[in-house]
């Protein structure tokens, strides 16, 4: 298990400070639990009350891009590494949204926070996600996530810490 902290740089975007993590490939490999999500996107706002935790598997490629597999939603993406450390891009297959993902904070054996900018269908929206190596994250980590959400313009009522569930709860598909 990797025990070092990923190195961090600061970046300004839309007058909001977003910290991005560098050297991400070795830091993010393996299984992660989605434990928190925030967004002002209408789709999310309408469904947030029924959302549950889930899992993803992350595998670095030779060129330091990331293969991400979500067994529950049956989504496989290749997040392509960019010239900016900690920044990746991909297209969401069934929506056509082009996504810019930044790994903004993390401790590889505990948690990771990602910032997403999604563009498509004549709209752009921001979301942040909190992942953990387990479903049990500290109050301090959850508060860091809350602060990231607020710093990136998310309304407080649109910050959700997901309830713990089995790996692929059937309710996700109803």
N, C-alpha and C positions, 0 to 999 in steps of 0.2 A: 504494500500500500504506500502511496506517495505521502510523505509527511511534510514536505516543504510548502510554504505559502506561494501561490503564484504571484509573480511580480505585478505591480500596478502602476498605471500612468493616469494622469487626469486629462480630460478632454471636455471642451465646451461644445454644446450643440443646442441650438435654439435658446440661448441664454440660460440654459440649465446645465449644471455641472453633472457629468456622467463620468464615473471612473471606469476605465477599461482594464481588464487583466491581460497581461502579455504571456507568451509561452503557454498557450492554453492546451495544446494537443495532449501532452502527457498528463495534464491536470484533470482532464474531464473524461478520460476513458472509463468505461464500465457502466454499471447500473445506477440510475438516479430516480428518485421519487419526486414527482411534481407535488409540491406542498402549498404553493401560493401563486396567485395570479392577480394582476390588476390591469385594467384597461377602461377607457371611456367609450370603446367601440360598441355600437348598439347591439350587435349580436351577443357580445359578452354580457352586457348589462341586463339583457333579457333572460339570460340563461344562468347567471352566476349563482343563484340560489340553489340550483340543482347540481352543480358541479361537484365532482369527487376527485380525490387524489388519484394519480396514475403513475405509470413507470415508463421510462425510456432507457434504451441501451445506446451508448455512444462509443464509437470506434474510430480512432484517428486513422487517416490514410497516409500513404507514403509522402504525399505533398503537403501534409499537415492540415488538410481539409477534414471534415468530420462527417461520418455516416451516422445518422440518427434514426433509430427504429422505435416506433411506438406500437407495441403489439396490440394494445387495446383499440386504438383507432385505425390500426392497420395502415400506418403511414410510414414510409421510408423516404428520407431525404438525404441529399448530399449537400452539406453546408460548405461552400467553397471558400477557402482561405483567401483573404485579400492582402494587399500590401500593408494594411494597417494592422498592427498586432492586436489580437483579440477580436477582430471583426471578420464576420463571415456573411455570405449571401446565399440565398436559395429561393426557389419558387415552390409555393405550396401547390401540389399537383391538382387537386380537385377544385381549387378556388382561382388559381391564376395569380394570386397575390405574390409580388416579389418582396422578399423579406431581407432586411439588413439586421443581423444579429450581432450584438456585442456582449462578450462575457465581461461583466463589470465588477464583480467581486466574487471571492470564493476562497475556500479552504478545501483542497481536493479530497480530504478524507471526511469532510463534514457537510459542506453546503456550496452551492453556486447560485449566482444571480445573473440573469440575462436580461438585456434591454433589446426590444425588437421595434423596428419601424417597418410597417407593412404598407405597400402601395399597390393599388389595382382597383378596377371598377370605378375609376374617377374619384377615388378617395384615398386618404392616408390615415393610418391610426397607429398609435403607440401602445405597446403592452410590455409588461415586465413579468418574469417568472422566477419563482424561487424553487430550487431543487435541493434535495437532501440525499445523503447516502442512506438515511433512514427516514422514517416518517416523523420522528421526534426531533425537532429542532429547538434550540434554546430561545427563550424570550428575547435575548439580545439580538440573535440572528433575525427573528421575526420583526423586531423593531427596525433593524437596518433595512429590511425589505420595505417596510412601511415608509421609511424616509426616502428610499429610492423612488417609490411610486409617487410620492408627493412632489419630489424634486423634478420629476418628468411630467408633471401636469395632470396626474390622475386624481380624480376626486376621491376624498376619503371613503365615501360609501361604495366605491368601486374597487376597493382593496379586499381580497378574499384569501383567507387562510383555509385551505380545503380540509374537509373532514377526512380522517383516516379511513381507508377502505381496503378491501382485498385488492390484489393487483389489477384485475380487470373486472370491476363491478358491472354486472349485466345492466344496471340502471343507466349506464352511459350510452347504451344503444337503443333505448326505448324512445 
